[in-house]
Amino acid sequence: MSHPSANAAAPQPLRAILNGIDYVSRLDGWLGALCLVLLTMLMLAEVFLRALSNVTSLVPAHIPVAWEWSSYLMAATFTFGAAMTLRGGGHIRVSLLINNVSPGVRRVVEILCAAVALAFVGFLAYAMVKFTYGSFSRGQTSISSNTPVWIPQAVVTFGMFLLALQFLGRLIQALLGLPLEDHSFKAGAPAD
């Protein structure tokens, strides 16, 4: 069953932008889930090989890149899931102040928080772009596997960029008085 967009009350040009940000954030969450599945498979393969190597010496005792690549997948899981989690209202926040003020003050606080978060995450995304480009231009590779480090850095950078986009959407929604969270983004919510 389809339900109306949380951005339905926004003016048309902004509604299209906000719905686009939500769509990309949902895709972002699925990419995070894929990274988590790959991480789990890598760790299970490592455990299986270790157990099998105790039985026969024909099998290596470990996957040489398992720890390195698992750290890349962990970082990707966290950053890819951040935008979707924000839209679904899943991030930890201290709501003591917001729950005890009038709706007008609450809206001002939400606008300020979204603006500060956008500035912070926007700067972080910008810094990650510079960091990733630096690794790319210097041709840096990891020590253990020779993986070009700009590849996992680019994944994290992309996740930060999408989180910054979701904070931009949140700021616009707060300014327009739209719902800041869309509960259809939560795990177990009915699909659109």
C-alpha positions in Angstrom: 0.0 0.0 0.0 1.4 3.4 -1.0 1.3 6.3 1.4 1.7 10.0 0.7 5.1 11.5 0.7 6.2 13.3 3.9 7.1 16.2 1.5 3.6 16.5 0.0 3.0 19.9 1.5 6.2 21.4 0.0 5.9 23.7 -3.1 6.4 21.7 -6.3 10.1 22.6 -7.1 11.2 21.9 -3.5 9.0 18.8 -3.3 10.8 17.3 -6.2 14.2 18.1 -4.7 13.2 16.8 -1.2 11.7 13.6 -2.8 15.0 13.2 -4.8 17.1 13.5 -1.6 14.8 10.9 0.1 15.1 8.5 -2.9 18.9 8.8 -2.8 18.9 8.3 1.0 16.8 5.2 0.7 19.3 3.9 -1.9 22.1 4.9 0.4 20.6 2.7 3.1 20.3 -0.3 0.8 24.0 0.2 -0.1 24.8 0.2 3.6 22.9 -3.0 4.1 24.8 -4.6 1.1 28.1 -3.6 2.7 26.9 -5.2 6.0 26.1 -8.4 4.2 29.5 -8.4 2.5 31.2 -7.7 5.8 29.4 -10.6 7.4 30.2 -12.9 4.5 33.9 -12.0 4.7 34.1 -12.6 8.5 32.2 -15.9 8.1 34.7 -17.0 5.4 37.6 -16.0 7.6 36.2 -18.1 10.5 35.4 -21.1 8.2 38.9 -21.0 6.7 40.5 -20.9 10.1 38.4 -23.9 11.3 39.1 -25.8 8.1 42.9 -25.1 8.3 42.9 -26.9 11.7 41.7 -30.0 9.9 43.9 -29.8 6.8 47.1 -28.0 5.9 45.9 -27.6 2.3 43.8 -24.6 3.3 45.3 -21.3 4.4 44.6 -20.3 8.0 43.2 -16.9 7.0 42.3 -14.5 4.3 45.2 -12.0 4.1 43.0 -9.0 3.4 40.1 -9.8 5.7 40.9 -7.3 8.5 41.7 -4.5 6.1 38.7 -5.0 3.9 36.4 -5.6 6.8 37.4 -2.2 8.2 36.6 -0.6 4.8 33.2 -2.4 4.7 32.5 -1.3 8.3 33.2 2.3 7.5 31.0 2.1 4.3 28.2 0.5 6.3 28.1 3.3 8.8 28.4 6.1 6.3 26.0 4.6 3.8 23.3 4.1 6.4 23.6 7.5 8.0 21.3 9.5 5.6 18.5 7.0 5.7 18.8 6.7 9.5 18.5 10.5 9.8 15.4 10.6 7.6 13.8 7.8 9.6 14.6 9.5 12.9 16.9 6.8 14.0 19.9 8.9 15.2 20.4 9.3 18.9 19.4 12.7 20.1 18.8 14.4 23.3 15.1 15.5 23.1 14.7 16.8 26.6 14.7 20.5 25.4 12.7 19.9 22.3 9.9 18.0 24.1 9.5 20.7 26.7 9.1 23.8 24.6 6.4 25.3 22.5 6.0 24.3 18.8 7.4 27.6 17.7 10.5 27.4 19.8 10.9 23.7 18.8 10.8 24.7 15.1 13.5 27.3 15.7 15.7 24.8 17.6 15.2 22.2 14.8 16.2 24.9 12.2 19.3 25.8 14.1 20.3 22.2 14.7 19.8 21.3 11.0 21.9 24.3 10.0 24.7 23.5 12.3 24.7 19.9 11.3 24.6 20.8 7.6 27.6 23.1 8.1 29.5 20.4 10.1 28.8 17.5 7.8 29.2 19.7 4.7 32.7 20.6 5.9 33.4 16.9 6.7 32.3 15.9 3.2 34.5 18.7 1.7 37.5 17.6 3.8 36.9 14.0 2.7 36.8 15.0 -0.9 40.2 16.7 -0.5 41.6 13.8 1.5 40.4 11.3 -1.1 41.7 13.3 -4.0 45.1 13.6 -2.3 45.3 9.8 -1.9 44.3 9.4 -5.5 46.8 11.9 -6.9 49.7 10.4 -4.8 48.7 6.9 -5.8 48.6 5.7 -2.2 48.0 2.0 -1.6 47.4 0.0 1.5 50.4 -1.8 2.9 48.9 -5.3 3.3 46.9 -5.6 0.1 48.0 -2.9 -2.3 44.4 -1.7 -2.5 44.3 1.9 -3.8 43.1 3.7 -0.6 41.2 6.3 -2.5 38.5 3.7 -3.4 37.3 3.0 0.2 37.9 6.7 1.0 35.6 7.6 -1.9 32.9 5.3 -0.6 33.0 7.0 2.8 33.1 10.4 1.1 30.0 9.6 -0.9 28.2 8.5 2.3 29.2 11.8 4.0 28.0 13.8 0.9 24.6 12.0 1.0 24.3 12.7 4.8 25.0 16.4 4.0 22.3 16.3 1.4 19.8 14.8 3.9 20.7 17.6 6.4 20.0 20.1 3.6 16.6 18.4 3.1 16.0 18.5 6.9 16.8 22.2 7.0 14.4 22.9 4.1 11.7 20.8 5.8 12.2 22.6 9.1 12.0 26.0 7.5 8.8 24.9 5.7 7.3 23.3 8.8 7.2 19.9 7.1 7.7 16.6 9.0 11.4 16.1 9.7 11.2 12.3 9.9 9.6 9.8 7.6 8.7 6.7 9.5 8.6 4.7 6.3 12.4 4.8 6.4 12.5 2.8 9.6 13.3 -0.9 9.5 10.2 -2.9 9.4 8.1 -0.1 8.1 5.7 -0.9 5.2 7.2 -0.4 1.8 6.0 2.3 -0.5 
